[in-house]
Amino acid sequence: MTGDDSSITLTTTVSKQVAEILNQDTDWVELAKQLDISRYRHQDGVPEYCDATPFRPMFLAYLWATVEQKSYSGIPNRLAERPELASAFGFDSDDIPSESTFRPVRLERRFGELESTVERAAEQIRQIAAERGSPIGYDILPSETDDDGDEEGEPSNRTVQRLLRKKGKQVMDELQGVAFPAIPLPRSENAIYDAEELLSLEAIAAIRQDAANSAGESMGDLKNPDPELDDPFYEDGPSGETLLHAVKEMSVDEITRVMNFALRKTYTRAKPRLRELESDDGSRFGVRAKVALDMTYVAYYGDRDEMEWVQGTPDDKGYDWCHKFGTVAIVGENTHFVVGVCPLGSTEHADTDAYPGKDQSYYVGDVARRLLSIADEYVSIRRVYADREFHSADVIHTLEDKGLKYVIPAKQDAHRVGPICDQFEQLKNGYNERRDTPLYVKQDHAMYGAVKGGVSNERETANLVVLPPDDDDDVNPRGSPQPFLTNLDVSDEIALDRRWATEQIEEYSDRGAIENSYSSIKEAAAWTTSKKFEARWFHFAFGCVIYNMWLLVDFLTQDRIGVIEMRTKPRITLSRFLDWLDKELVTLL
């Protein structure tokens, strides 16, 4: 193996070189300039005296097209559009060989002895790039679209759907190579199955909304639909019990670590293209990002004996008990990636000694710290959106201490926020006139509560902004004003101030897709009757990985076909993605 972060066995000289060179910012121009391919020269099928198409530029172009999975005959046109790359390969950018020179039959005749080497190198290079978040392996020049688009050059729906199918499968293949190897599972020393087969079993259970303990039978059906009964797989192969046993051998902390690593890998794969879509100030993804903090509730209806991780639920839930999981997602106008998860509900994981007063199963400020520390590894956080459960003095103290801007819906308590909302009509400034918004701003609104390292009734302040009722508001009672906590510089003094404040607070709707995404995560997670919390935690976190893979396939597919849209829903539906994954998993078995 080559490279500190690589789990890939490198078998070619060129892929070993790439592993030494490649990082998240390396593009083909830089890579081509550094590659030494002289050792392959003696396998060139064209005589040395043929100066018209020298070995180095031709071989690099051949390798490039293979890695990027592009047609060979289209190489001249694509290089003509990228003269810097043509020069890096060694071509005269004003005199690139013709299309006929790159016909597959001619390349096969010339590089026949190197064909298997290049194919192996290309696969390994794509894997290295995927692990390190390099743009290599995702050349998206729109050279493969049809000509049946509209007058402005947009591809037709038929073209889009065809490319969604084709490109989606390619991205799917590569993502499987990124996410699954990041999740090592224990297995017996003499097992006849590979470790990856347990993850395939878990994925099958997730995709088919199956119980994890019955997915072994489904896996056997997929692996061999016409089995020999004495096949050792049916005697000793992985079953749902095998998976459950493997998960039970992992601690809660170990599951948390490997799942967060897998989530990081999926985000890393998308990051090069996300950076290209940033606005000029870098405020969307790679440089200054918005993140959302959430609590996710997974209903629990079983016996609660010895279930220390089980939590009570808010009054608006249709069940009394649940497991709670904290998540942090990077929020964009078009994409929402879960980048961190943590389980809640055990005093062993709550850092209780650092808080005054009675121990709790978790402290929401400490949850915020844990999740923000994960997001800090990805981006410089520009703004934090959090759900209403994060309305606490401890969270406000944390965000202020980190110097982060935030917007959080406020709880309408009986003594502080609730009475202000009840008096909104009397307190508000502004009128129902064009380009004016009635709202109320109370600056330095005080709240009290336990703060880590402080006292049990610490005082913190934030600006309280109350907006008019909204029919689409599913957080507050119908007809009630909408209160928010923020440290943005807001005012309700003049119409311009009110418009600006309203626009800033209403950007909270950017996280609206996050609120809806957790039903999709649950749809992408296996279920279990096991009372072991480790199993339930593993299934939820793995569901987050499957969910991220769905979003990445959708985004990168749009990226490849050159039709990226600011969509409220992914172009590829979750059910369609799960169908793809179901079929693709068969090839893993």
KEPABA-547600 format. One record per residue (C-alpha): residue in one letter; x, y, z. Coordinates in pm, 1 decimal, decimal comma. Example, Ala and Ser with C-alpha at 12.3 -4.5 7.8 and 13.67 -1.06 7.14 Angstrom:
// residues 2
["A" [1230,0 -450,0 780,0]],
["S" [1367,0 -106,0 714,0]],
//
This chain:
// residues 589
["M" [0,0 0,0 0,0]],
["T" [112,6 354,1 -74,1]],
["G" [0,1 672,6 97,3]],
["D" [-82,0 719,7 463,7]],
["D" [-457,6 739,1 412,2]],
["S" [-495,5 469,6 149,8]],
["S" [-645,7 126,2 194,0]],
["I" [-588,7 47,7 -174,5]],
["T" [-340,0 -210,5 -294,3]],
["L" [-148,6 -36,5 -574,3]],
["T" [-18,9 -265,5 -847,6]],
["T" [108,0 -30,3 -1119,6]],
["T" [395,7 212,9 -1132,5]],
["V" [177,1 497,1 -1249,9]],
["S" [-85,0 451,7 -974,0]],
["K" [192,3 442,8 -712,5]],
["Q" [321,1 773,3 -847,2]],
["V" [-28,0 920,1 -838,9]],
["A" [-63,3 814,2 -473,9]],
["E" [251,7 1013,8 -392,1]],
["I" [135,6 1323,9 -580,8]],
["L" [-240,9 1347,4 -543,7]],
["N" [-423,3 1564,0 -291,7]],
["Q" [-763,5 1734,0 -292,3]],
["D" [-636,7 2024,7 -504,1]],
["T" [-439,6 1828,7 -765,5]],
["D" [-584,2 1850,9 -1116,1]],
["W" [-480,1 1675,3 -1436,6]],
["V" [-252,5 1960,0 -1549,0]],
["E" [-40,0 1937,1 -1236,3]],
["L" [-49,6 1557,9 -1229,0]],
["A" [53,7 1516,3 -1593,2]],
["K" [356,7 1738,8 -1545,9]],
["Q" [486,3 1519,9 -1262,7]],
["L" [421,5 1170,4 -1397,1]],
["D" [721,3 969,9 -1517,4]],
["I" [596,7 712,5 -1770,7]],
["S" [930,5 635,4 -1937,0]],
["R" [928,6 275,1 -1814,0]],
["Y" [628,8 201,2 -2039,0]],
["R" [796,2 335,7 -2354,1]],
["H" [931,7 -1,4 -2469,1]],
["Q" [573,8 -138,0 -2485,0]],
["D" [465,7 122,2 -2738,7]],
["G" [332,7 -45,0 -3052,2]],
["V" [437,2 243,5 -3277,5]],
["P" [800,2 269,5 -3398,8]],
["E" [1018,9 527,0 -3224,9]],
["Y" [1075,2 716,4 -3547,6]],
["C" [703,4 806,1 -3573,6]],
["D" [728,0 1168,1 -3461,9]],
["A" [371,4 1271,6 -3551,6]],
["T" [223,1 1108,0 -3243,2]],
["P" [499,4 1070,1 -2981,2]],
["F" [453,9 826,5 -2695,8]],
["R" [426,8 1052,7 -2389,9]],
["P" [136,5 1278,4 -2497,3]],
["M" [-50,2 989,2 -2658,4]],
["F" [-14,6 763,5 -2354,9]],
["L" [-115,7 1037,1 -2110,2]],
["A" [-421,4 1120,9 -2321,8]],
["Y" [-509,2 749,3 -2331,9]],
["L" [-470,5 720,6 -1952,9]],
["W" [-670,7 1040,0 -1895,4]],
["A" [-965,2 927,1 -2107,5]],
["T" [-962,2 585,7 -1936,6]],
["V" [-963,3 733,9 -1586,9]],
["E" [-1238,2 980,4 -1677,5]],
["Q" [-1435,5 710,0 -1861,7]],
["K" [-1459,0 919,8 -2177,9]],
["S" [-1465,8 805,5 -2537,8]],
["Y" [-1121,4 794,3 -2697,2]],
["S" [-1233,1 941,9 -3028,4]],
["G" [-1353,2 1255,4 -2846,5]],
["I" [-1008,4 1329,9 -2701,4]],
["P" [-907,1 1593,8 -2964,1]],
["N" [-1220,5 1803,0 -2909,9]],
["R" [-1190,2 1793,0 -2534,5]],
["L" [-820,7 1883,9 -2543,4]],
["A" [-895,7 2168,2 -2785,8]],
["E" [-1125,8 2309,5 -2517,1]],
["R" [-845,3 2272,3 -2259,2]],
["P" [-520,2 2389,6 -2423,9]],
["E" [-335,6 2401,8 -2088,9]],
["L" [-403,8 2030,9 -2039,5]],
["A" [-299,9 1952,2 -2397,7]],
["S" [29,7 2130,0 -2333,8]],
["A" [78,4 1945,7 -2003,8]],
["F" [43,9 1615,8 -2190,5]],
["G" [303,4 1734,2 -2443,0]],
["F" [86,2 1823,2 -2743,6]],
["D" [109,1 2144,3 -2942,7]],
["S" [-227,0 2292,0 -2840,5]],
["D" [-262,3 2442,5 -3189,6]],
["D" [-189,8 2113,6 -3363,7]],
["I" [-361,2 1829,3 -3175,5]],
["P" [-377,7 1497,0 -3366,6]],
["S" [-703,3 1424,2 -3546,6]],
["E" [-995,2 1222,1 -3416,6]],
["S" [-900,9 926,8 -3635,2]],
["T" [-570,2 897,5 -3446,3]],
["F" [-764,9 825,5 -3128,9]],
["R" [-1003,2 567,4 -3268,8]],
["P" [-1025,6 275,4 -3026,4]],
["V" [-897,0 29,2 -3286,0]],
["R" [-581,9 235,9 -3337,8]],
["L" [-521,8 281,3 -2966,1]],
["E" [-571,0 -91,1 -2909,6]],
["R" [-316,0 -163,1 -3181,4]],
["R" [-71,5 84,7 -3030,7]],
["F" [-121,2 22,5 -2657,5]],
["G" [-235,9 -340,1 -2665,4]],
["E" [42,2 -455,3 -2435,1]],
["L" [-44,2 -178,7 -2190,3]],
["E" [-422,2 -207,1 -2198,1]],
["S" [-462,0 -416,2 -1880,2]],
["T" [-204,7 -199,3 -1699,0]],
["V" [-392,4 118,8 -1788,1]],
["E" [-727,9 -30,0 -1686,3]],
["R" [-591,5 -135,4 -1347,0]],
["A" [-415,9 198,4 -1300,1]],
["A" [-733,0 389,0 -1392,2]],
["E" [-940,9 201,3 -1134,1]],
["Q" [-681,1 259,7 -863,4]],
["I" [-641,1 628,0 -954,5]],
["R" [-1017,9 680,3 -927,2]],
["Q" [-1014,0 516,4 -584,6]],
["I" [-722,7 731,6 -465,7]],
["A" [-896,3 1045,3 -593,4]],
["A" [-1219,8 942,1 -422,9]],
["E" [-1045,1 892,1 -89,8]],
["R" [-867,4 1227,7 -107,4]],
["G" [-1144,6 1439,2 -256,3]],
["S" [-957,1 1515,0 -578,0]],
["P" [-1151,4 1629,0 -887,2]],
["I" [-967,4 1367,6 -1093,5]],
["G" [-1205,4 1096,4 -1204,9]],
["Y" [-1494,8 1338,8 -1248,2]],
["D" [-1434,7 1519,8 -1575,7]],
["I" [-1777,0 1661,6 -1659,6]],
["L" [-1722,4 1835,3 -1992,3]],
["P" [-2058,7 1795,6 -2171,2]],
["S" [-1921,2 1606,4 -2467,7]],
["E" [-2162,0 1314,2 -2448,4]],
["T" [-2495,6 1491,5 -2458,5]],
["D" [-2734,2 1461,7 -2752,3]],
["D" [-2817,8 1741,6 -2990,1]],
["D" [-3191,6 1728,8 -2922,9]],
["G" [-3203,4 2011,9 -2670,6]],
["D" [-3383,3 2343,8 -2679,4]],
["E" [-3270,3 2656,6 -2861,1]],
["E" [-3050,1 2764,5 -2569,5]],
["G" [-2857,2 2438,4 -2574,1]],
["E" [-3023,8 2270,0 -2276,6]],
["P" [-3045,0 1893,1 -2322,9]],
["S" [-3388,9 1739,7 -2371,1]],
["N" [-3562,6 1542,6 -2097,7]],
["R" [-3492,2 1220,8 -2289,9]],
["T" [-3121,8 1305,6 -2293,8]],
["V" [-3125,3 1398,0 -1926,3]],
["Q" [-3294,0 1072,6 -1827,9]],
["R" [-3055,7 865,2 -2038,9]],
["L" [-2755,3 1036,0 -1883,2]],
["L" [-2901,8 1007,6 -1535,8]],
["R" [-2915,6 632,5 -1583,0]],
["K" [-2568,7 608,0 -1734,2]],
["K" [-2383,2 854,0 -1513,1]],
["G" [-2573,6 758,6 -1202,1]],
["K" [-2450,8 402,5 -1231,6]],
["Q" [-2089,3 518,4 -1279,1]],
["V" [-2105,1 741,4 -973,8]],
["M" [-2280,3 464,3 -784,3]],
["D" [-1994,1 224,4 -852,9]],
["E" [-1735,7 471,0 -726,0]],
["L" [-1929,3 568,7 -415,2]],
["Q" [-1957,3 206,2 -311,8]],
["G" [-1580,2 196,3 -324,5]],
["V" [-1561,5 504,6 -101,6]],
["A" [-1820,3 447,7 170,3]],
["F" [-1825,8 74,7 234,6]],
["P" [-1450,5 22,2 291,4]],
["A" [-1460,6 298,5 553,2]],
["I" [-1672,6 79,9 785,1]],
["P" [-1472,1 -217,0 914,4]],
["L" [-1681,7 -481,9 1088,5]],
["P" [-1554,5 -759,1 1314,8]],
["R" [-1580,1 -1117,5 1184,5]],
["S" [-1460,5 -1455,2 1298,7]],
["E" [-1103,5 -1554,9 1220,3]],
["N" [-1196,0 -1847,8 993,1]],
["A" [-1501,8 -1693,5 828,6]],
["I" [-1568,0 -1795,5 467,0]],
["Y" [-1714,5 -1457,1 380,8]],
["D" [-1544,3 -1119,7 328,2]],
["A" [-1596,1 -837,2 574,8]],
["E" [-1767,3 -634,6 301,1]],
["E" [-2039,3 -898,7 276,9]],
["L" [-2170,5 -797,8 617,2]],
["L" [-2211,2 -439,9 492,7]],
["S" [-2380,8 -569,0 180,5]],
["L" [-2619,9 -755,5 407,7]],
["E" [-2684,5 -439,0 608,7]],
["A" [-2741,5 -239,5 289,7]],
["I" [-2984,6 -498,6 156,3]],
["A" [-3179,1 -478,2 481,2]],
["A" [-3179,0 -97,8 461,0]],
["I" [-3277,3 -80,7 95,7]],
["R" [-3556,6 -333,4 122,3]],
["Q" [-3685,1 -189,1 450,8]],
["D" [-3616,8 -533,5 586,8]],
["A" [-3534,4 -652,3 933,5]],
["A" [-3159,4 -693,0 964,3]],
["N" [-3199,5 -1042,6 1106,8]],
["S" [-3381,9 -1167,1 796,1]],
["A" [-3153,9 -1000,8 541,0]],
["G" [-2924,9 -1305,0 532,4]],
["E" [-3190,6 -1498,6 343,3]],
["S" [-3232,5 -1209,6 97,2]],
["M" [-2856,9 -1197,9 54,3]],
["G" [-2847,2 -1571,3 -18,4]],
["D" [-3120,5 -1530,6 -278,9]],
["L" [-2923,3 -1255,7 -450,3]],
["K" [-2590,5 -1431,7 -425,0]],
["N" [-2713,8 -1751,8 -584,1]],
["P" [-3076,9 -1765,2 -702,1]],
["D" [-3035,5 -2134,2 -795,3]],
["P" [-2825,5 -2263,8 -506,6]],
["E" [-2650,0 -2589,1 -446,1]],
["L" [-2768,4 -2700,8 -105,4]],
["D" [-2421,6 -2810,4 0,8]],
["D" [-2276,2 -2465,5 -78,4]],
["P" [-2085,6 -2367,3 239,1]],
["F" [-2244,3 -2019,4 221,4]],
["Y" [-2573,7 -2166,9 337,5]],
["E" [-2398,1 -2348,1 620,7]],
["D" [-2153,0 -2085,0 741,5]],
["G" [-2220,6 -1767,8 542,7]],
["P" [-2326,8 -1438,2 702,6]],
["S" [-2679,9 -1409,1 834,1]],
["G" [-2870,7 -1146,4 1021,7]],
["E" [-2745,1 -1303,3 1342,2]],
["T" [-2387,6 -1280,6 1208,3]],
["L" [-2435,8 -910,5 1145,6]],
["L" [-2594,9 -855,1 1485,6]],
["H" [-2307,6 -1039,9 1652,9]],
["A" [-2052,2 -824,0 1465,9]],
["V" [-2229,1 -502,6 1562,2]],
["K" [-2257,0 -612,4 1926,1]],
["E" [-1879,0 -652,8 1933,0]],
["M" [-1843,8 -282,1 1854,0]],
["S" [-1877,7 -19,3 2124,1]],
["V" [-2102,8 283,8 2085,9]],
["D" [-1792,4 500,7 2049,5]],
["E" [-1643,1 271,2 1785,6]],
["I" [-1963,4 277,0 1579,3]],
["T" [-1967,6 656,6 1610,5]],
["R" [-1608,1 681,5 1489,8]],
["V" [-1637,1 455,5 1184,6]],
["M" [-1972,4 598,9 1072,8]],
["N" [-1847,4 955,6 1096,3]],
["F" [-1544,2 847,8 893,1]],
["A" [-1772,6 699,4 626,1]],
["L" [-1980,0 1019,8 617,6]],
["R" [-1660,8 1218,7 580,6]],
["K" [-1557,0 1003,9 284,0]],
["T" [-1884,6 1065,2 100,6]],
["Y" [-1859,0 1440,2 154,7]],
["T" [-1492,6 1444,5 52,1]],
["R" [-1589,7 1284,0 -278,3]],
["A" [-1837,0 1561,4 -356,3]],
["K" [-1629,6 1852,9 -228,1]],
["P" [-1428,7 1932,3 -545,7]],
["R" [-1748,3 1996,5 -742,6]],
["L" [-1918,3 2175,0 -455,1]],
["R" [-1628,8 2420,1 -443,6]],
["E" [-1679,7 2498,8 -811,2]],
["L" [-2038,5 2601,7 -737,1]],
["E" [-1958,2 2841,1 -455,7]],
["S" [-2061,5 3200,9 -489,0]],
["D" [-1786,3 3459,5 -523,6]],
["D" [-1749,3 3500,9 -148,1]],
["G" [-1717,5 3125,8 -95,6]],
["S" [-2023,5 3123,3 127,6]],
["R" [-2187,8 2800,3 12,3]],
["F" [-1968,5 2501,3 67,4]],
["G" [-1592,9 2477,8 86,3]],
["V" [-1485,6 2803,7 254,4]],
["R" [-1763,7 2955,5 464,6]],
["A" [-2056,9 2722,9 508,4]],
["K" [-2392,7 2708,1 679,2]],
["V" [-2450,5 2408,5 901,9]],
["A" [-2764,7 2272,0 1064,1]],
["L" [-2783,1 2101,7 1404,1]],
["D" [-3072,1 1863,8 1462,3]],
["M" [-3215,2 1612,7 1703,5]],
["T" [-3367,7 1310,5 1533,5]],
["Y" [-3627,2 1098,5 1711,6]],
["V" [-3662,6 728,2 1632,0]],
["A" [-3971,9 584,7 1800,7]],
["Y" [-3929,9 300,9 2050,2]],
["Y" [-4232,7 91,0 2147,3]],
["G" [-4073,0 -205,5 2325,9]],
["D" [-4001,4 -300,1 2683,8]],
["R" [-3791,2 -28,9 2851,1]],
["D" [-3629,2 -252,5 3111,3]],
["E" [-3252,2 -194,4 3118,2]],
["M" [-3278,6 41,6 2817,5]],
["E" [-3072,2 332,8 2950,8]],
["W" [-3052,6 503,9 2609,6]],
["V" [-3432,4 540,7 2575,2]],
["Q" [-3557,0 900,5 2598,8]],
["G" [-3891,3 1071,1 2652,6]],
["T" [-4042,3 1268,2 2363,4]],
["P" [-4198,5 1614,7 2320,5]],
["D" [-4574,5 1642,8 2353,5]],
["D" [-4624,5 1681,6 1978,1]],
["K" [-4488,0 1334,4 1897,8]],
["G" [-4721,7 1039,8 1845,5]],
["Y" [-4519,6 814,7 2074,8]],
["D" [-4390,3 837,2 2430,4]],
["W" [-4038,3 690,8 2403,9]],
["C" [-3761,6 711,5 2148,4]],
["H" [-3392,9 695,6 2075,2]],
["K" [-3238,3 1036,6 2004,5]],
["F" [-2953,5 1102,1 1765,8]],
["G" [-2775,3 1432,7 1707,2]],
["T" [-2677,8 1523,4 1352,5]],
["V" [-2494,3 1806,0 1179,3]],
["A" [-2545,0 1875,7 810,0]],
["I" [-2379,8 2114,8 569,2]],
["V" [-2658,9 2320,4 415,5]],
["G" [-2660,8 2447,7 58,6]],
["E" [-2926,0 2576,6 -175,7]],
["N" [-2931,8 2246,4 -358,7]],
["T" [-2759,7 1988,6 -139,1]],
["H" [-2770,8 1889,1 226,1]],
["F" [-2504,3 1646,2 347,0]],
["V" [-2504,3 1478,2 684,7]],
["V" [-2144,1 1511,8 800,7]],
["G" [-2166,0 1409,0 1163,3]],
["V" [-2376,0 1194,5 1395,3]],
["C" [-2374,6 1117,1 1766,8]],
["P" [-2601,6 914,6 1996,8]],
["L" [-2775,6 1075,2 2294,0]],
["G" [-2913,8 939,5 2616,9]],
["S" [-2636,7 799,1 2836,3]],
["T" [-2466,9 979,0 3121,1]],
["E" [-2144,4 802,6 3021,2]],
["H" [-2140,4 1014,6 2705,3]],
["A" [-2269,5 1341,5 2853,1]],
["D" [-1958,5 1481,9 3027,1]],
["T" [-2177,9 1528,5 3332,1]],
["D" [-1894,5 1619,1 3570,6]],
["A" [-1843,5 1949,7 3385,7]],
["Y" [-2200,1 2064,4 3463,0]],
["P" [-2351,2 2190,9 3788,1]],
["G" [-2662,0 2034,7 3935,3]],
["K" [-2827,7 1699,9 3875,4]],
["D" [-2690,6 1464,7 3608,5]],
["Q" [-2888,8 1446,7 3284,8]],
["S" [-2880,4 1185,0 3009,4]],
["Y" [-2726,9 1450,2 2784,4]],
["Y" [-2661,1 1825,3 2780,2]],
["V" [-2767,1 1998,4 2461,7]],
["G" [-2475,4 2241,5 2473,0]],
["D" [-2233,8 1950,4 2483,1]],
["V" [-2414,9 1793,9 2185,0]],
["A" [-2364,6 2120,4 1996,1]],
["R" [-1992,9 2116,7 2081,8]],
["R" [-1949,2 1759,2 1962,8]],
["L" [-2130,1 1817,4 1634,1]],
["L" [-1962,2 2150,0 1560,0]],
["S" [-1619,9 1996,3 1621,3]],
["I" [-1698,1 1740,9 1348,3]],
["A" [-1816,6 2009,6 1104,1]],
["D" [-1505,5 2215,6 1179,6]],
["E" [-1301,0 1941,8 1013,3]],
["Y" [-1479,6 2010,6 683,2]],
["V" [-1542,9 2382,8 658,0]],
["S" [-1508,9 2719,6 821,8]],
["I" [-1859,2 2764,0 958,7]],
["R" [-2036,3 3078,5 845,6]],
["R" [-2371,0 3038,1 1019,3]],
["V" [-2543,7 2780,8 1238,2]],
["Y" [-2908,7 2684,3 1209,2]],
["A" [-3042,1 2463,2 1485,5]],
["D" [-3376,5 2316,6 1573,9]],
["R" [-3580,2 2437,3 1869,5]],
["E" [-3431,3 2187,5 2115,1]],
["F" [-3104,7 2384,3 2094,4]],
["H" [-3271,7 2687,5 2257,7]],
["S" [-3064,0 2690,7 2576,4]],
["A" [-2817,8 2912,7 2760,6]],
["D" [-2550,7 2643,8 2719,2]],
["V" [-2584,4 2641,7 2338,6]],
["I" [-2583,5 3021,2 2313,5]],
["H" [-2270,8 3029,1 2533,4]],
["T" [-2106,1 2769,9 2304,6]],
["L" [-2186,9 2956,1 1982,7]],
["E" [-2077,1 3291,8 2120,7]],
["D" [-1757,1 3138,7 2255,4]],
["K" [-1679,8 3003,2 1906,8]],
["G" [-1765,3 3336,5 1742,4]],
["L" [-2039,9 3181,8 1526,1]],
["K" [-2349,5 3352,2 1387,5]],
["Y" [-2670,5 3159,5 1449,4]],
["V" [-3046,9 3146,9 1400,1]],
["I" [-3251,2 2919,6 1630,5]],
["P" [-3630,5 2898,4 1668,5]],
["A" [-3719,5 2999,5 2024,9]],
["K" [-3938,6 2795,1 2255,4]],
["Q" [-4252,7 2978,1 2356,8]],
["D" [-4210,2 2931,3 2730,8]],
["A" [-4459,5 3058,0 2982,7]],
["H" [-4256,1 3343,7 3129,4]],
["R" [-4021,3 3495,4 2869,3]],
["V" [-4086,7 3424,8 2501,3]],
["G" [-4450,3 3317,6 2523,8]],
["P" [-4582,9 3647,7 2667,6]],
["I" [-4393,9 3846,0 2400,7]],
["C" [-4556,2 3638,3 2126,1]],
["D" [-4896,9 3692,6 2287,8]],
["Q" [-4840,4 4069,6 2268,1]],
["F" [-4697,7 4066,4 1915,4]],
["E" [-4975,6 4281,6 1768,1]],
["Q" [-4905,1 4555,3 2021,3]],
["L" [-4525,1 4528,2 2013,5]],
["K" [-4456,9 4494,6 1639,3]],
["N" [-4317,8 4774,7 1425,3]],
["G" [-4400,4 4816,1 1055,9]],
["Y" [-4721,1 4797,6 857,9]],
["N" [-4878,0 4579,8 595,6]],
["E" [-4752,1 4799,4 318,0]],
["R" [-4551,8 4712,5 7,4]],
["R" [-4192,7 4611,3 87,6]],
["D" [-4243,1 4642,8 461,0]],
["T" [-4267,4 4359,1 712,7]],
["P" [-4412,8 4394,0 1060,8]],
["L" [-4186,4 4234,5 1319,3]],
["Y" [-4055,9 4283,2 1669,3]],
["V" [-3692,7 4279,8 1781,0]],
["K" [-3588,1 4263,3 2144,1]],
["Q" [-3213,8 4306,7 2173,3]],
["D" [-3016,2 4140,6 2452,2]],
["H" [-3300,7 3910,0 2547,7]],
["A" [-3190,4 3723,2 2860,8]],
["M" [-3212,5 3350,2 2930,2]],
["Y" [-3085,4 3138,5 3215,9]],
["G" [-2962,6 2782,0 3252,8]],
["A" [-2676,4 2545,4 3327,8]],
["V" [-2358,0 2615,5 3132,2]],
["K" [-2061,8 2381,8 3104,8]],
["G" [-1798,0 2489,5 3353,8]],
["G" [-2035,5 2751,6 3497,6]],
["V" [-2326,0 2768,5 3738,4]],
["S" [-2672,3 2615,3 3719,5]],
["N" [-2841,3 2949,2 3642,5]],
["E" [-2596,1 3121,3 3410,1]],
["R" [-2724,2 3430,8 3226,3]],
["E" [-2682,3 3451,1 2847,5]],
["T" [-2830,0 3701,4 2602,3]],
["A" [-2938,2 3692,6 2238,2]],
["N" [-3150,3 3903,4 2008,3]],
["L" [-3512,1 3786,4 1997,1]],
["V" [-3681,2 3838,2 1659,6]],
["V" [-4055,5 3771,6 1629,3]],
["L" [-4201,8 3738,5 1280,0]],
["P" [-4572,7 3729,4 1188,5]],
["P" [-4755,5 3394,4 1173,7]],
["D" [-4691,9 3177,9 868,3]],
["D" [-4933,3 2916,8 733,7]],
["D" [-4634,5 2694,2 646,2]],
["D" [-4490,3 2711,1 998,1]],
["D" [-4492,3 2359,9 1144,0]],
["V" [-4297,1 2451,6 1459,1]],
["N" [-4528,7 2694,4 1638,3]],
["P" [-4903,2 2663,2 1708,7]],
["R" [-5119,3 2759,6 1411,6]],
["G" [-5173,2 3136,3 1399,1]],
["S" [-4889,1 3204,1 1640,3]],
["P" [-4603,7 3447,6 1565,5]],
["Q" [-4262,3 3294,7 1494,9]],
["P" [-3991,2 3371,4 1754,5]],
["F" [-3619,0 3324,2 1678,2]],
["L" [-3294,7 3370,7 1869,2]],
["T" [-2999,3 3519,8 1680,9]],
["N" [-2681,2 3719,6 1729,8]],
["L" [-2714,9 3885,4 1389,7]],
["D" [-2722,1 4264,4 1399,3]],
["V" [-3098,6 4307,8 1357,9]],
["S" [-3331,1 4598,5 1422,1]],
["D" [-3696,4 4686,5 1368,6]],
["E" [-3645,4 5064,6 1371,0]],
["I" [-3703,9 5152,0 1002,5]],
["A" [-3846,4 4966,4 702,9]],
["L" [-3499,6 4893,7 558,8]],
["D" [-3389,3 4737,9 890,6]],
["R" [-3707,1 4530,0 907,8]],
["R" [-3665,9 4399,1 552,7]],
["W" [-3304,2 4302,3 616,1]],
["A" [-3387,5 4132,5 947,1]],
["T" [-3674,1 3940,7 786,7]],
["E" [-3455,3 3824,3 498,6]],
["Q" [-3183,6 3701,9 735,6]],
["I" [-3419,6 3513,0 963,5]],
["E" [-3616,8 3363,8 676,1]],
["E" [-3294,9 3213,1 543,8]],
["Y" [-3361,8 2963,1 818,6]],
["S" [-3588,8 2802,8 558,2]],
["D" [-3264,8 2691,6 384,7]],
["R" [-3264,5 2411,1 637,2]],
["G" [-3622,2 2314,6 551,8]],
["A" [-3503,3 2019,7 346,9]],
["I" [-3312,6 1902,5 653,4]],
["E" [-3637,2 1879,5 848,0]],
["N" [-3782,4 1655,8 576,0]],
["S" [-3467,5 1453,1 523,5]],
["Y" [-3491,6 1247,0 839,5]],
["S" [-3794,8 1058,6 716,1]],
["S" [-3575,1 966,0 418,5]],
["I" [-3291,2 859,3 649,0]],
["K" [-3532,6 635,8 836,5]],
["E" [-3649,1 499,5 501,3]],
["A" [-3286,2 415,8 419,2]],
["A" [-3222,1 237,0 749,9]],
["A" [-3273,7 -125,8 844,7]],
["W" [-3487,0 -207,3 1145,5]],
["T" [-3432,2 -453,8 1424,4]],
["T" [-3610,4 -611,0 1717,5]],
["S" [-3288,1 -624,9 1916,0]],
["K" [-3290,5 -432,5 2243,4]],
["K" [-2915,2 -380,1 2211,4]],
["F" [-2860,9 -7,9 2160,2]],
["E" [-2544,4 -65,9 1957,2]],
["A" [-2754,1 -238,5 1688,5]],
["R" [-3012,0 40,7 1675,8]],
["W" [-2740,0 306,5 1666,3]],
["F" [-2553,3 123,8 1387,2]],
["H" [-2868,0 95,7 1172,5]],
["F" [-2950,9 467,5 1204,3]],
["A" [-2594,7 582,1 1132,8]],
["F" [-2566,9 346,7 835,6]],
["G" [-2895,7 490,1 709,5]],
["C" [-2725,4 832,7 712,6]],
["V" [-2448,2 689,9 490,8]],
["I" [-2703,0 547,2 244,8]],
["Y" [-2887,7 881,5 250,0]],
["N" [-2565,7 1070,4 172,4]],
["M" [-2491,3 831,9 -111,2]],
["W" [-2832,7 911,2 -258,1]],
["L" [-2769,4 1286,6 -243,7]],
["L" [-2420,0 1246,2 -386,3]],
["V" [-2536,4 1029,4 -674,1]],
["D" [-2804,7 1288,0 -752,5]],
["F" [-2570,9 1585,9 -727,3]],
["L" [-2275,0 1434,6 -910,9]],
["T" [-2501,9 1301,0 -1183,2]],
["Q" [-2642,7 1648,5 -1238,7]],
["D" [-2286,4 1778,6 -1229,3]],
["R" [-2175,2 1536,1 -1498,2]],
["I" [-2459,9 1612,5 -1735,8]],
["G" [-2410,9 1985,7 -1688,1]],
["V" [-2768,6 2051,3 -1575,8]],
["I" [-2729,2 2153,1 -1213,7]],
["E" [-3044,2 2315,2 -1081,4]],
["M" [-3138,2 2475,1 -753,1]],
["R" [-3396,7 2211,5 -668,1]],
["T" [-3600,4 2165,7 -352,0]],
["K" [-3597,3 1791,0 -414,0]],
["P" [-3327,2 1571,8 -571,1]],
["R" [-3370,5 1494,1 -939,7]],
["I" [-3326,5 1123,9 -866,0]],
["T" [-3594,5 1003,9 -625,0]],
["L" [-3494,8 801,2 -321,7]],
["S" [-3697,4 501,4 -440,9]],
["R" [-3521,9 508,9 -778,1]],
["F" [-3182,2 532,2 -610,3]],
["L" [-3262,0 242,9 -378,8]],
["D" [-3363,8 35,3 -681,3]],
["W" [-3025,2 110,9 -839,8]],
["L" [-2840,7 24,0 -522,7]],
["D" [-3039,4 -296,0 -484,6]],
["K" [-2929,8 -410,0 -831,8]],
["E" [-2572,7 -291,9 -787,1]],
["L" [-2532,9 -477,6 -457,9]],
["V" [-2574,0 -805,8 -642,3]],
["T" [-2239,7 -737,4 -811,5]],
["L" [-2073,7 -699,5 -471,3]],
["L" [-2172,4 -1043,2 -351,6]],
//
